[in-house]
Amino acid sequence: MPALLVALLFSLALVWLGDLRAEPTRAIVLLMAWGLLGLLAHALDLRRHRLDRPGTERLDVRRLRPRQVFVAALAVRALLLASPPSLSDDLYRYIWEGWLVLHGGNPYLQAPAELGLVPELPVRELVNHPGVTSIYPPLALWLFAVLAALSPTALLFKAAMALCDAGVAAALAMALRARGRSTANAWLYAVLPLAAVESAGSGHMEFLALLGMALALAHWSEGRSGLGWAGLGGLVKFLPFVMLPSLRHRQPWLLLLVLALGVASAWPFVAAGPAMLRGLLTYGQHWSFNAGGFALLSGLLAPLGIVAREARLIAVGIGALVVLGSWWKLRDPARVALWVGGAFVLLSPTVHPWYLVWVWVPALLCGVRSWTVLVLLAPLSYAALTTYDPLTRAWQEPAWPAFAQYLPLAAAALAESLWQQMRPGPWSPSPMPSEPSAEPSRSASPI
């Protein structure tokens, strides 16, 4: 399968390159080439299958089983485990905070820069923003602690996130099949670089929560309750919680179990009191990177004398209206996740590449193609690493990558909207192709 071959070859190329932070330009070129060539190979593969005669024995990406998608995704991610987590150092904070919890500490009170009464780990010196306390929900800290108890190493944490991400690809295939749609989009998720590099390469914990969201969507699509999975995902990172109102009519008692688990996971840390939110508030008030819609909003509000802090509050208010509107108008939790994930990406002052998975997964499930344009261009944000100073650990973000990412997204969204309006009937994602007959049709063309 051409797209899988492209993914495997470029994974090996990234591993061969080694420390990507030391070679940011080459890393960006490889990631961009992987995405574009992978998408082209995927398109050619789809076209080849459409031209196949009935009865041709070929593995069709349009009707893959979830386990086939899982194995392919895992193969790509397994290669990337050999690459050091050099595009981001978030992973070292996960390890340190898990180690701290494991030894009775409280990450909401004890920042990595503070000397603690726990056995020292070398990764403590690698934690970014060491003066900031934890920004993660309590259940996430316990999961970090479990992994740290097994082995407080980058490899184990990356392997766990890679396994979760391969599960996301499989769950996406489950949801697509349950809706009677082609599984080609699940295959696309498995072989394009964004999720693979950010899970297996950098070990981001996003994929722990994303797996809960993806499984919730798969279960709902199959007519079962997805409340439990959405609740678990939301306890690790909050975004999956937005689907709960559209899932609540199926086994609502699961909400009580989610609430009980949330209370139990938070109880050991309640001594921190309001300080449990200190790190998260610091992040929300001061962090800024690769902003799209928020940068435009801030620019429009600046002549009115509205400063950045007030613009952040306005963006939060707009996001809240999007959430309420999606709950009111939409019944499909995938559509709710798409709208809320899109609002999060466009309105957030901080948009790291791995944040895009929150909108990309529901977009693939709903058949919205324009977000894939932003996914392909996301490596451009790593241009900031070309100014990285290893001594001060500081860098200067250039302005051009944001324009290079969000303007094509806007053009693609407009083109997709116009295309849908021009079609003779209501547009929907491509259906699952029927199984080929063992015998060629009598009316089939001989060509």
N, C-alpha and C positions, 0 to 999 in steps of 0.2 A: 504494500500500500504506500503510494508515493509520499503522502503527507507524514506518515509515521517514519519513513526513512529519512526525510528531511529533519524531523525532530531529533532523531537519534544521532545523526551526523553533527548537527549544531550543538547538541548537548555535549558530545565529545570535544568539539572545538572550544566550548566554554571551559570545560575541565582542563584542557590543554593550556588555555590562556592563564589559568591560575588565579592570582589575586586581581579581580576585576576592578577594584578601586585604584590599583596602580596602573591599569590600562583602560581607563574609562571610554576613550574614543573607540578603541577596538571592540570593547564590550558592547557599546551602543550599535556599532555597525553589524556585529554578529547577531544581536537581538533583533534588529530591524530586518536584516536579511532573512533570518529564521521565520519571522512573522509573515513577511511578504511572500517568500517562496513556499512556506507551508500553506498559506491561503491559496496560492496559485495551484499547488499540487492537489489540494482538496477540491478545488473547482474542476480541475481536469479529471480527477477521479470520479466525481459526480457525473460529469458529461460522459465519461467512458461507460459507466453503468447504464445511463439512459439509452445509449446506443447498442447495448448488448442484446443479443437475441434471447428469447425465452429459453430457459434450460441451461444457459451458460453457467458453469460452476466457478463463480468468483465471490469473494467476500465483499458484500455490498455494505458500505458505510451507512446507508439509509435504513437498514434494518438489523443493526447489530444488537446483540444481547448485552445487558449491563456488564456481565463478567468479561466479555471481550473488550469493552471500553476500559474496564478497570485494569485489565492486564496490560493493555497498551499504554495507558497513562502511567502505570506503575513502572513499566520498563523505561520510559523517558526519565521519570523522576529518580529512578535508582541510579542512573548514570550521573545525574547532577549532585548526588550525595557526596561525590568525590571533590566537588568544587567548594572552596572555603566560603563562609558566609560574609563576603566582602562588600556587597552592595549595600548592606545595612548591618548595624550592630545591635538591633533590637533583641536578637536572640540571646545575647549575653545578659541582658536584663531579666529575661525569662528564667535563665538558669540561676542567676543570683537570687531572685525573689523566691523561686522554688526552694532553693537551698536554705534561705532565711526562714521560710515557713516550716521547713522540715526540722529545723533546730529551735523552734519555739519563738521565732521573731515575728514582728508585725510590720510588713512592708508599707503599711499606711502611716506608720510612725517613724520608721527607720529608713532613711535614704541610703543608697549605696555608699555615699561619701562618708557616712558616719561609721565610726568604729563600733562593731557589734561584738557580742559575746558568742560568736559562732565560729566554727573552724573556717579558716580563710580559704577562699578559692581564687585561683589566678584570674578568672573571668571578671572578678569584681573591679579590676583596674580597666576593663574594657567596656564597662557599662556607660552608655551615653547619658548625658545630663545627670551625673551622679548625685547632684544636690536635690533632685526631685523625687518625691515618694511615688508609690505605685499608682498607675492610672487604670489598672485592670480590675474587673469584678472579682469577688472572692472565689467563685468556683474556678475561674481561670488560674488563680494562685494555687489552689489545691491540685489542679492538674499539673501545673509546673512542679509542685512538690513531689507528686507521684513519679514524674519523669526524672527529677533530680535524685530521688531515692534509688531508682534503677541505675542511673549513671549520669552525673552532672556534666555531660559533654555535649558539644555542639552536634556531633553526629547523631546521637540518639534523638535529640529534639528535632533535628531536621528530618530524620526518618519518620518520626511520629506525624509531623505536618505533611510530609509527602504521602504517607498512607491515608491520612484524612482527605487530602486533595484528590487522590485517585478515587476515593469513595465518593467525592462530590461529582466527579465525571460519571461514575456508575449510576448515582442517584439521578443525575440529569437524564441519562439514557432511560432509566425506569420511568421517570415522569413523562418523557416524550412518547414512549411506547404506550403508556397508559392512556394518553390523549390521542392515540392513533396517528401520531406524527412521525416523520422521519427522524432517525437518531443521528443524522449527519451533524447536527449542532453539538451533540455530546462528544462526538469524535473530534470536532474542531476545538472544543475546550481541552480535550486530552492532548492534542498535538501542538497547539500554539504555545509560545514561550511564556506568556505572562504568569499564569498560575503555576506552571512547572518550575520556573526560576524562583518565584517568590516563596514557594512552599519548600521544595527540596533544596534549592540553592541558598535561600536566606532564612528559611525556617520560621516564617511569620505565623503567629498564632491565629491569624484571621481564619485559617482553614479549619480549625477546631469548631468555631462557631458556624462557619459556612456549611460544614457537613450537616449540622443540625437543621439549618434552613433548607438545604437541598433534600434531605430525607423527609422533612415535613411536606414539601411540595410534591415529592414522589408519592407519599402515602395519601395525601389529599386527592391527587390525580387518580389513584387507584380506588377511591371511594372509602378509604379508611381515615382514621383520625391522625392528623399530623401535629396535634397540640403538644404532645410530649416532646417530640423532636424540636419543634420551634421553641418550646420553653427551655430545653437544655441549651440550645444554641444561644438564646438570649441571655442565659446566665453566664455565658462565657464572653459574649460581646453583644451589646444591647439591640442591634438592628433586627435580628429575627423576631423580637417581641412585637414588631409592627404587624406581623401576620396574624397574631392571636385573635383579634376580633373577627376575622374572616374564617377562622377555624373553630370558633367557640361552640358552634352548634353540633359538633361531633365530640362526644365524650367530654363534657365540660369539667367533669371531676378531675381530669388530669391537671387542670389549673391549680387545684389544691396541692397536688404532689409537687408541681413546679415551685409553688410558693413555699412549701415546707423545705424543699431542697435549698432554695435560695436563703431562707432564714438560717438553716443549719450550717451552710457554708460560710455565712457572714458572721455567725455568733462568736467564733474565736477572736474576731477582729474588732468587736464593738467597743472595746476599750479605747479605740482611737477616736470614737465619737465623730464630730463633724470633720475631723482630719482625714477621714476615709475618702473625702471628696477633694482634698487639697491638691493632689497630683493631677487629677482630672481637670480641675478648674484652672490650674496653671497651664495645662496643655491647651484648653479651650480659649484662654485669654491671650496667650503669647505665641503659640506655634503658628507658622505660616510657611507654606511651600506649594508651589505648582498650582496655585488657585486659578480657577477658570471663571465661572459665573460670579463668585464672590469678588474677584478682582474688578470685574466690570461693575458690580453693584457699588463697591467702595469708590470707584472712580466717578460714578454718577452722583454719589452722595457727598463727595468731598467739597464741591462748590457750595453746598448748603451748610457747610461748617460741621458736618457729621464726621466724627473721628472714627478710627478703625474699631475701637472697642464698641462704640454704638452700632457700627455697621454689622459687627458680629451678632449683636442682639437682634437686629432687624433680620439678618439671615436666619437665625434660629426661629424667629416668628414666622417667616415665610415657610420654612421647613415644617413647622407645626401645622400650618394651614394645609400644606400638601398632604400631611399624614391624615388629618381630619377629613379632608376631601376624598382621599382614597378609601377611607373606611366607609364614608357615606355613599359613594358612587359605585365602588367596585366590589364584586363578590368573589372573584378569583384571587386567591392569595398571591399567585405569581404576578398578577398585575399590580397588586398592592406593593409587593417587594420591588417591582420595576420602578414604579413612581417614586417610592420613598428612597430607594437606592440611587436613582437618578438625581433626586433633590439633594441627597447627601453629597454626591460627587460634585455637583455644580455649585452648591452653596457653601461648601466647607472651605475655610481658609487654608486647610492643609489637605492636599490630595497626593498621597504617595501612590506609586503604581499599584501596589497590592490592594489599595482601597477599591479599585475598579471592579474587583470580583463581585462586590455587593450589587452592582447593577448589571454586570455582564451575565451572570448565571440566570437571573430571571429574564433578561433580554433574549438569551438563547432559547429559553423555554417558550417565550411568547412569540418568537420569530421576529424580533426587532433587530435589524441588521446594523443600524448606524453606530451603535455603541462599540461594535467590533473595530471600527475605524480608530476610535480613541485607544482601544486596547493595543492595536498594532503600533500606534505612535507613542505609547507610554514610555518606552525606553529613552526617548529624547529628554525626559525630565532628569535622567542621570547625568546630563551635561554639567550639572552643578558639581559633580565629582572632579571635573577637570581643574577646579580651583581649590580642591581640598588640600589642607595643610596638615600632614600627619603629626606635627609637633603641637600645634594648638587645637587640632581636631575641628577646625573651623573651615567654612567654605562660603562662597558668594554665589547666590543663585542668579543666573542670567535671565533676562526677560523673554528672549525669543522662543524657548521651548514651549511656553504656555500658548503663545500665538500659533505655533506650529502644530499643536495638538487640538486646541479647542475650535479654531476656525474650520479645519476640515470636518470636525464632528458636527458643527452647525450646518455646514454645506451638505453633509451626508444625511442628517436628519431632515433637512428641507427637501432634498431629492427623494428620500424615502416616502415622505408625506405626500408629495406631488404624485409619485408613482402609484401609491395606494388609491388616490382620488381618481387617477386616470383609468384604473382597471375597471372592467365592465361590472364586476360583482364585488361583494365584500371580500377583502383580502384576509387570508389566514395563512399560517405557516404550512409548508408542504406536507401533504399527508404521508403516512407510512405506505411505501409501495407494496403492492400485493406480492405474495410469494410467486416465483416463476413456475410455470407449468412444466411438468416433466416432458411433455410433448409440445413441439412448436405449434402455434395456432395455424389452422388451415388458411386463415385469411392474412397471415403475416406476410409481409413483403420479403421476397427472396434476397433483397440487398442487405 
